């Protein structure tokens, strides 16, 4: 099953934040996908998945009970 991906621009818009903030939060622990930095490179690649983004929005950022992101 192929997971639908979402661009950083679209995800940032859906979460009412700017792209730079979204990228920073993904490098920390925003659970909507993964941020990858290849060894020896300076750029990051962001993989945001529709189902994880929807789950995050539905729970208001709540994961594992009352723990907030």
Protein Blocks (a to p, Z undefined) as FASTA:
>chain_A
ZZddddfklmmmmnopafklmmmmmmmmpcfbccdddehiabdcddddfklmmmmmmnno
paehjacZZ
